[in-house]
Amino acid sequence: MLVEEAKQLVSRYATWVKDRINLRAVGDSAVIATPFLDPHNDEIELYLRKQGDGFVVSDAGETLSDLEDLGLEISTEKRKLHLDQILSGFGVMSDGRELFVRTSEQDFPQRKHNLIQAVLAVHDLYLTGQAHVQHFFTEDVALYLKSKNIAFFRDLKLSGRSGFDHHFDFAFPAQDDRTEGVLVAINNLTRDKTTSTAFSINDVRLARGLQPILAYALVNDVESKPSPDYLDALRNYDIAILRWTEREEALVALAG
C-alpha cells in the first residue's frame, strides 16, 4: 500500500515540477525557467540553443558571476580545481564563465538535470561552504606574500603554557634584527574567532617566557567591516591588526 502511495506522490511531484517550468525566447536561445532557486530565491534559468545535430544547455554565466558578486571569486588554482571537481562529478563543463552541457535530444532530460544539480552545488560553495571561503582567503594571503617575496612558512603549530597546541596560518622566521612572528588570516572576525586568536597568542607567549614573538591578524574587510570592539580586543593582547584592503601598507610590517 505504501509503495502505491509513494508512486502517486512521485507522480504529483513530477507534475509540480513540469507545471512550474516556463519557457521564453531570447535571441537564438530558449530560456528555461526552472522551479529550483538560487541564493536570492530567484528561479534558476537555463539557456537552450542548437549546436549541429544536438543542443547546448547553459547557465549563461549567471552562477559564477553571482558567486563573484557575493565575494567569492574562482581566481586561484585551488579554487579552480575545487570547481572542476564539482563539475566533473555531474559531467558539466565550464569555459571559465558559463557552466554548460552538450546533449542530444534523447539525453536532454538527464543532462539538463545534471546541469541544475551542478549549479546548485556551485552555489553551495557560498551558502554552506564558509570553511572553503576561509581556505580561499588563506590562499589569497599566501599568493600575496609570495608575490611580494616575503619569506614565510605555513601551518605552524606552537605549544602554549596550557599544554595545548595552537595552529597559525603563517609564520615568519627571525632574520637579522627581525623578531620571529606568526600571522592568523581571518576571513570573518567573529567574537569566537577573536577570543580563540587572543587565547592562542597569549598562551604561546606565556610558554615562551622571555623569548618574544610578534603576532599579526590579517582581517578580510572587503565585504564587511570588522567590529571595532573585536579589533580592540586583539590589540589589547598586543596583536597587530592588518587589513586586507590596506595590504600594501601592511606589507611594511610583514617585511620587517
N, C-alpha and C positions, 0 to 999 in steps of 0.2 A: 504493500500500500504506500509506504513512504517513497519508494522508487518512483511510482506513478506520480505522486505529488511533486517530487523533485523534477521530473520531466516537465510538468506543467509550469513550475516556477522558472526553469531554464528557458522554456519557450516564451514565457512572458518577458523575461529579461532580454532575450534576443529581439523581441518586438519593440521593447522600450528603447533599445539602442538604435534600431532601424528607424523608428519614428523621430528620433532626435538628431538624425544626420540630415544636414541641409546642404544643398549644392547651389553654387552660383558660378558664373563665368567671369574670369578676369584675364583679358588678353587671350593668349592661346592655351590657357590652363583652366581646368575646372577646380574650383576651391571646395574642398570637403570639410564642412564644419562638423566636428565630432562632439559627442556628449562628454568627453573627457576634458578636465580642466587643468590649466596651468597655475603657477603660484599666485596669480592675480585673480583666480576664479573666472578666467575667460576661457571660452571654448578653444581647444587645440584645433588648429586648421591645417590641413594638408593640401598640397597643390599637385594635381594630376595633369601630366602632359604626355603627348605621344612622342615616342622616340623609335624610329624604324618600325619594326613589326610589334614592338611592345610599348611599355609605358615607364615613365619615371614618376615616382611619388616623393615629394619633398616637403620639408617644413619651411622652405623659402628663407632659411636663415634665422627664423624667429627664436629658436631655442638658445643658440649660442649668443645671439645678440641680447636676449633677455638676461642671460647669466652675467654678461658684461655690465648691463645696466644695474644689476643687483650687487655689483662689486666683485664678481668672480670671473676673471679673465683666464681663458685657456691659453696661456702665453709661454709657459716653460715646458721643457721636455717631459718632466714628470707629470705635469697636468695633461699634456697631450697623450702620454702613454696611458694614463688612467682613463681618459675619454675613449681612446681606441679600444681598451679592454671592455668597456661598457658596450660600445657599438658593435664590436665583433661578436659579442655574446648574442646579439639579435640579428646578425647578418646585415647590419646597416652601415652605409658608407658616409664619408664626410669629405668635402673639399676644403675644409677649414672655415667654411661659412655655413653651408647648408648640410643638413642631415637628409639622406635620401636612400631609396632603394630602386633598383630596376626590376621590372616584373613583366611576366606575360599576363594575358587576360585570365588564364586558368589559375595562376598563382597569386593573383591580386589580393584576395581576401587575407591569406596568411601573411603576405609581405606587408600589406597595409597595417595589419595588426602588429607585426614586429616593429614597424616604424613608430607606432603610437607607444609601444612599450619602451622603446629606446628614448623617445622624447621625455616620457615620464621619469625614466631612470636618470637621465641627464639633469632634469630639474631637481631631482633628489640630491644632487651634489650641493645645492644651496639649501634646500628645505631641511634635510636631515643629516647633511654631511659637514657639520661645523668642525668636526675633527679634521676633515680634509681641508677646510678653509684655513685652519691654524697651520696645518702641514704646508699648505701652499705659501702662506705668508712667510714661514720659516725658510722655505726655498728661495723666495724673493730676496730675503735678507742675505742669504748665503751668496746668491748671484751678485748682489750689490757689493758685498765685501770683496769678492773675488775681482770684480771689475775695477775696484779701487786699490787692488794689490795690498789689502790688509791681511797680515798673517793671522790665521786663526785655526782652531780645530773644533770639531763638533761633538755634541752629545757627551759632555764630560759629566762624570759622577764624582761628587765630593762628599765625604762623611762629615756629619755635624757632631756637636757635643752630645746630642741626644742619642747618638748611635745610628740614626737614620742616614741613608744615602740620599743625596739630592741631585737631581738632573738639571744641567744647564745646557741651553741650546748651543752656545758658542763660548769659547774660551780663548784668551789672548795670552801668549807666553810672556814672561818677563824678558825684557830686552834693554840692555844698557841701563838707562835711568828710568825705564818704564816698569811700573808695578804690574804683577800678574792680574788679570781681570776676567770676569765672566759676564755674559750678556744673556738675558732672557728675552726672546721675541714674543710679544703679547699682541695677538690679533684683536682680542676683545677684553679690555681691562674691567673685570668684574670685581665685586667685593671679595669673592673666594680667591680669585687669582691674585689680588693684591695681598691678601693675608698669607697665602701659601708662598708667594715670592719673598715677602718680608721675612717670614719664618725661616725659609731655606737659607737666605743670605746671612741672617743673624746667627743661625745655628752653626753654619760653616765657620764664620768669623770667631765664634766662641771656641770652636775646636782648634783653630789655628793660633790662638793667642797673639803673640807679638808679630806673627807673620802676616803682613797686610794682604788684602785682596780687594781690588776695585770691583764695583758691581754696577751694571747698566741694565735698564729696562727700556727696550725699544718698542714703543707703543704705536700700533696702527691707528692713526687718527683720520684716515681718509673718509670713511663712511659716517663715523660718528665721533664726536669729541669726548675724550675720556673725562670722567668725573674729577673735578679739582680736588675733592676730598681724598680720592684714591691716589692721585698723584702726590698729594702732600704726605699721605701715609707712607708711601715708598721713600720719599725724600727724608722723612724722619728716621729712616733706617740707613741713611747715607747711601741710597741707591740713586744714581744719576738717571734722570728722565731724558730719553731721546725720542723725538717724534719722527714718524716715517715721512711726514710731509716736509720735514726740515732736515732730512738725512744728509744733505750736503754740509750743513752746519755741524751735525752730529759727527761727521767724519773727522773733524779736528780732534775730538775727544778719543775716538777709537784708534786714530793713527798714532796717538801718544805724542 
